[in-house]
Amino acid sequence: MPSTELLLTFLVTATLYGYVPGPAMLFVAAQTAARGRRYGLMTSFGIHLGTYFHVLAAAFGITVLLHFFPSVYIGMKIAGAAYLIWLGFGLFRRVEEVAADAPSASSANETQALFEGMVVEILNPKTALFYIAFLPQFTRIEGGQELWLQLLVLGCIANVIFSSSDVLCALLADVVRRGLHRSTGRQRLVRAFAGCMLIALGLHLAIMPAL
């Protein structure tokens, strides 16, 4: 495994990167603002689970395919963008719903939030590229430790750090949502804004440069 100094550098770097607002945090904030705290938290957990797909892919070299076969990258990008845009328009279709805790707490909605978070993260090619580019910088092969195991452990640690920022984002977004709770008009405006955020994220994913 990496030395203590290298591991500390990894933890600091991952924390700084994880707490810089990015697409995952915006997605969680949009879901929380539109549907409530528990929906946002379950979305965060879904993203957390979906990220393990990329951690495993980086550890076992699957994401190398993204470099040798650009069509794989393009396919993931288009699928992920289309799914985000579809979710955004879904919020517009349900703009009349009351964004209260009661409906958001149902097991059906929680399962939906978990599924949506997982799908969005699995279909995010930037996450795959990040893990395969970021993790190897903190590995060492001279110690006799298997490289795949180092990548797996570091990836799991990074995922926990990143997920903590998503959870914090959900909690903060819920504070804002509760402040607007008494105004139905403002609730509709927040939900419409959240839908715009998801559509914008989808368009950003669709037009971002390829490999």
N, C-alpha and C positions, 0 to 999 in steps of 0.2 A: 504494500500500500504506500501512498505518498508519505513523505516526511511530514512531521508536525507543522513545520513552516509552510510547506506547500499546501497542506490541508487547510491551514488557517487562511491562506490566500484564497483558496477555493471558496471557503465559507463566506468571506467578505465579498468577493466578486459576485457570487451567486445571490447574496442578499441584496447587494446594490442593484443588480440586474432585475431581480424579482420584484423589487418595490418601485421600479420605474413604471409608470402607467403604460400599459400596452393593450393589445386586442383582447386578451383574456379578461383583464380587469374591467375593461369597458363592457364586455359581454355580460359579465357577472353584475355590474352596476345596472345595466339596462334591464336584465331579468328581475333584479330586486326591485327596481323602481316601478316596474310594470306589474309585478305579481306578488311582491312581499318578501320578507326576510327569509323564510324557510325555503322558498323557491330559489332565492339567490344562493343560499348555503348549499342546497342540494346540487345546484348548477356547478358550484365550486368543487364539490366532491366528484361530480361527473367529469369535470376537467382534470381533476387529480387522477382519477382512474384511467382516463383516456391518455394521459401523459405517459403512463407506464408502458403503453404500446410503443411509444417512441424510445423510451429508455431501453426496453428489451431489443428494439430494432437496432439501436446504436451499439448495444453491448454485443450483439451477435452479427453485426455487419450488414443487416438487411437494407439499411438506408443508403448503402453504397449504390444501390440500384438507381437512386435519384440522380446520381452523377453520371452514370453510364447510359441511362435511359430517360432522357428529358420528358418523354411522353408520360411517364409515371408521375412526374412532378406536375405537369400541366393538368393531368386528369384529376389529381388530388386537389389542385388549386381551384379548378372549375367546380368540382363537386362541393368543396367546402364553401365557396362563395355563393353558390346557388342555395345551399342549405341555410346560410345566414340570412340571405335576402328573403327566403321563404318564411323564416321565423319572424323577420321584421314585418312583413305584410300580415302575418298572423296576428300580431299585436294590433294592427290597424283594424282588422276584422273584429277583434274583441275589445275595441276601445270603450265600449259601454259597460264593461265589467267593472265591478267595484274592486279596487286593489286593496283588499283587507286581508288580515291574517287567516280568517276562518276558511275561505275557499282555498287559500294557498297551502293549508295544512293537510289537505286530504292526501291519502297515500297515492292515489292516482296521479295527482299533480306532482308529487314528489318524485315518483318514478319517471314521469315525463321530463322533469327538470334534470334528473340524473342522466337520462338517455340523451337529451339534447346537449348537455355539457360534454359527454363522452364523444358523441359524433362530431361536434365542432372541433374538438381537440385532435381527434384521430385524423380528421381530414385537413389538418393544418400542416402543410409541408414545411413551413418555417420552423415549427417546433422540431421536426425531424432533423432539419439541417443544423439547428442550433445545438442539439445534443451531440451530433456526430462531429461538429466542429469545436465545441466548447470542452467537452469532457476529456478528450485525449490529451489536452494540454496539462492536465493534472495527474497523469498516470506515469508510472515508472515500470520499466520492464527488467531492469537489472536486479531487482530484489527477488526474482523468481516467482512473484505473484502473477497468476493468470490475468491477462489484460482484460478479458471479458468480465471477470469478477470485479476488477477495479472500476470498470465503466458502469457496471450494474450498481455497485454500492454508491458511487458518486452521483449517478443519475437519480437514485432513490432519495438521496439527501437533498439534491437540488429541487426535486419535485415537491418535497415537503416544504422547503423554503418558499417556493413559488406559490404553493397552495395557501400558505399562511397569509400572503398578501391578498389573494383572492377572497379569503374569508373576511379579512379586515375591510376590504372594499365593499363586500356585501353588507356588513354591519353598518358602515358609514352611510351607504346608500339608503339603508332602511331608516336611519335617523332622519335623513332628508325627506324620505317618503312619508314618514309619520308626521313630520311638520306640515305636510300638505294634505293630511288625511281628512281634515274637516271640510275641505272644499272639493266638491265633486268635479267642478270645472277644472281645477288644478290637477286632479287625479287623471282626468282624461288627457290633459295637456302633457303630463309626465309620461303617460303610456304612449302617446303619439310620438313624443321625443325619443322614448326608448326604441320604438319601432324604427325611427329614422336612424338611430345609432346602429342598430343591427344591419339595416340596409347599407349604410355607409361602410361598415366593417366588411360586408360581403363584397361591395364594389372595390374597396381597397385591396382585398385579397385577390380579386379577379384581375386587377390591372398592375399589381406589383410585378417587378421585373422577374423574368424567369432565370434559370441558372445560366 
